[in-house]
């Protein structure tokens, strides 16, 4: 039996209250460029749970895989809901805290309390037609995403059948927007500006607060329209499952879905494309992957590079030992899926050739009763996009070495800033000379192809087209 001997100073610090510690800032330049080293440094110093400073607010960061499961699977012991945050109740969280805007929107991923079970049940009911492949809505969604992918590749191809492109800006980020417009039933091109504001909120920059205000106004208008005239879209299905939702409450739920089907899915597509390209012996895509192989590749990718690196906070319901510390009631606890996947106790069992842990044991979608309700939806959109890329390009290679690809980090997400590639289209793919709009909703305006071509997104994408080399 092994014993861990601690000195008096360490023992005292391990029992200290969070507010009495001097946690080191997490969101530093090192975290932006080399987060794995930051996690490792914290793990060496503190063990599987570490005190960190999140832009001026102290919190606990869970680094261990086992400890992450302990928190995620115990909703009573580690509830969500900002009302459980002791420092916030005591007025010790600054009013201008940059992460405040995204956490104050009380949607299904944030909410705690007695209203959550009914709301979560409504989400599961409303999403079922779009996530169950046997339903016509799911079939239409997959067909729409495939069509959107062809439109984006066709627009890129206006620069030539061979050339250079940024697959992040020209494919991975816009594709989920188009899928979100389909799901939410946005009229015309209204969803473009909404998603751009969603990105600003997720990046937690100086313009996050005004972006959130604009976004919620847009989503409130959409919610009111769906209450007045329901359709075959997610907002209408959610209202049918939970008729008591007010317009403001519905807008907050749409905010969550828009975020999940935009940045998260876009990052997953880019990361999987990098895996597909770099996994080929000659650096190019030489054969078509089946959908099943794409799904398995996605599982491997999120083990090493989960898009959602830190989950929204939970709070200790009572003083609870976790790792080498005692977490006091009301302390904020952030589970880091990226750090948990790098935990030697977990990562050592997922190395190539090891069958100890399935690639589906990752925490990219959370775990336990509050696992992401839209995980199958997001995976379907991402898999359809990746599959189309592999089918439509005869050759695809990175324009930079893998270790030189530029990354962007936020407190929640981590993805590529750009994905520069050299491409050659497949000989069997003949793009349309002008992309036609696929109607996002049963609104006459959305049936006019010119609406899409005038949209801010389409103008932006057109400006990125580069002539073939």
Secondary structure as UniProt FT lines:
FT   HELIX           8..14
FT   HELIX           18..20
FT   STRAND          24..25
FT   HELIX           29..33
FT   HELIX           35..46
FT   STRAND          49..54
FT   TURN            55..56
FT   STRAND          57..62
FT   HELIX           65..72
FT   TURN            75..77
FT   STRAND          78..79
FT   HELIX           82..84
FT   HELIX           86..89
FT   TURN            90..91
FT   TURN            95..96
FT   TURN            98..99
FT   HELIX           100..104
FT   TURN            108..110
FT   TURN            114..115
FT   HELIX           116..131
FT   TURN            133..134
FT   HELIX           136..156
FT   HELIX           157..159
FT   STRAND          162..166
FT   HELIX           168..172
FT   HELIX           173..184
FT   TURN            188..189
FT   HELIX           190..203
FT   TURN            206..207
FT   HELIX           208..228
FT   HELIX           234..241
FT   TURN            243..244
FT   HELIX           247..259
FT   HELIX           260..264
FT   HELIX           265..278
FT   TURN            281..282
FT   HELIX           291..304
FT   STRAND          314..316
FT   STRAND          320..322
FT   TURN            323..324
FT   STRAND          325..327
FT   TURN            329..330
FT   STRAND          332..336
FT   HELIX           337..341
FT   HELIX           344..347
FT   TURN            348..349
FT   TURN            352..353
FT   HELIX           359..361
FT   TURN            364..365
FT   HELIX           368..370
FT   TURN            373..374
FT   HELIX           375..392
FT   STRAND          393..398
FT   HELIX           402..404
FT   STRAND          407..409
FT   STRAND          413..416
FT   STRAND          420..425
FT   TURN            427..428
FT   HELIX           444..447
FT   HELIX           449..454
FT   HELIX           456..464
//
